[in-house]
């Protein structure tokens, strides 16, 4: 809960500026990720932005409708989409980045450079430890296949409720 509260407090600093540019924090993450590479396949983009595929799909539709990204087929596998930031998306990044960097500077000046560096180091260590304990599972968060429940998987018998009648 402490991590979630801290994340929320930090994001409250950024949301007004993102709203000013009519962009959500998830859309901003996607644009920033795309701005750092020539293009990304959708699965790699989801991994880079820590977004679930269904959410990313909706975000990509919105960004494409606003002409901030382009979508093309992967020439090696036509079933896959390759996403690229458009010139309009790159222009938006150039416009929003100075505002975003000013917010980062303000947070850093209030919190302290040294404490922020320590916090970032500790968060990376926590991520490494947690990843070792619970390795990344692509199926995490997905419902079990039809007819297969967690109880059935573990072979725990279901207790039947008796009818009151």
Buried (B, 14 or more C-beta within 10 A) or exposed (E): EEEEEEEEEEEEBBEEBBEEEEBBEBBBBBBBBBBEEEBBBBEBBBBBBEBEEEEBEEBBEBBBEBEBBBBEEEEEEEEBBBBBBBEBBBEBBEEBEEBBEEBEEEBEEEEEEEEBEEEEEEEEEEEEEEEEEEEEEEEEEEEEEEEEEEEEEEEEEEEEEEEEE
